Amino acid sequence: MRKLIRIVAPVVAALAIALGGASAALAQSGSAAVPYSWDLDAQWCFDDVVLQYCFDVDGKAQFVDTGDRSTVTTTHRMHTVISSGAVVVGESTVITTERFVFGVDGTYTQQLVQLTRSSYGDEVCRIALVWRQADFGTVVDHWSGGCA
């Protein structure tokens, strides 16, 4: 179970950055048809009791409000290094493209394409994910790959 948490942690952190930044910038964009871009660039580390996780995020988010709909598109790469003391015990890279569309009529769609490669000890995982949600119902949910 601990291995699964270590693999999933970078994905959750990347999505939190994308979603949190997207909502704030979209709320600020008030004017119609004016695109707003935001560079996603952050580095930080965090320690659990035994391991240290260091994250590096690079990417871009674009926000457009046309009056009848608002669009948020993010593309980013997140690289995570997991260390025990001075020894690297795992790494992961997650490349994500995500698009949100909000209509004034209440419609909502979200599309996510994500490629993940991670290694922890002898375990190597490669996972590709495609997911689409329309009006709060999942329309496409496909993933491939796994761990060996």
N, C-alpha and C positions, 0 to 999 in steps of 0.2 A: 504494500500500500504506500509506503514512504517513497518508493521509486516513482509511482504514478504521480504523487504530489509534486515531486521534483520536476517531472516532465511537464505537467500542466501549469505550474506556477508562472513560467514566462508567458504563456498564452494568455492567461487571465490578466496579468499585469499589462500586456500590450493592449488588450481590449479595453481595459479600464482607462488607459491613457487616451486612446482614440475616442471613446465615448464621452469621457469627461471633457476633453478639449473641444470636441465637436459641438456639444450642447452649449458651452459657454460662448464660443465664437458665433454660432448660429443665432443665439439670442442677441448678440451685439450687432448683427449685420443689418437690421432694420430697413435698409433701402432696397427697392426692387431692382432686380437684374444686375446687381453689383457684386461681382465675385470677390471673395475674401480668401486669402491663402494664409496658411500657418505652417511654418516649418516645425516638424516634430524632431527634436534633438534633445536627448536627455541621457544622463549616465548616473547611476546610483548603485550602491551596494547595500545588502542587508544580511544580517547574521541570524540564523536560527542557532540553537545551542551548539551544534556540532559543525555546521557548514556555513560558508559565506557564499552568497549569490550576488554576482555583479552583472548589472543589466546595461546595455547600450542600445538606445533606440534612435533610428534615423528614418526620416520620411517626410511626407507632406500631406496636409489636409486642405481641401478646397470647399468653400461654402458658397452657394449661390441661392439667392431668393428672387424669384421671378414674379412674385405677387400671387400666382395661383399654385405654386409649389416651391418648396425649399429642398435643396439637394446638398448632401454632405458626402464627400468622397475622400477616403484616406488610403494612402499607400505607405506602408512602413516595413522596416526590417528591424527585428529585435534579436540581439545576440546576448546570450547569457553564459557566463562562466561560473561553474560551481567549484569551490575550493575547500579543502580541508587543511588548515594550516597554510603552508606555502605550496601545496600540491594540488594541481587541477585534477578533479575527479570526474568532471562532466562538463558538457557544453551543449548548447542548443541554439539553433537559428530558426526564426519564424518569420516568413515573408507573408504579408497580408495586404489584400486590397478589399476595401469594404465601402459600400455605397448605401446611403439612406436617402429616401425620398418621402417627403411629407407633403400631402396635398391639403389645400384649404378646405376641401370637402371631407376631410377626416381620413382619407386613405393614407396608407403607410406601406412602404416596401423597404426591405433591407436585403442586400446581397453580400455574401462573404466568400472569398476565395483565399485559401490559406495553405501554405506549404511549410511543413515542419521537419527539421532534421535534428535529432538529438542523440547524444551518447552519454552514458553514465556507466562507468566501469566497462564491462564487456558487452553491455546491452546497447544496441544501436536501433533507433527508431526513425522511420521515414513515413510521414503521413501527409496526404493531400485531402483537403476538405473543400467541398462546395456546398453552400447553404443559401437558400432564398426563402424569405418570409414575405407574405403579402397580406395586408390587413390583419396582422397578428396570428396568421395561420401559416405553418410551414408548407411550402410548395415544393422545394427541392432540398433534399438532405442526403448527400452522398459523400462518402469518404473512402479512401483506399490506402493501402500500406499497412504498416504494423511494426512490430519490434522483433528483433532477433538477438 
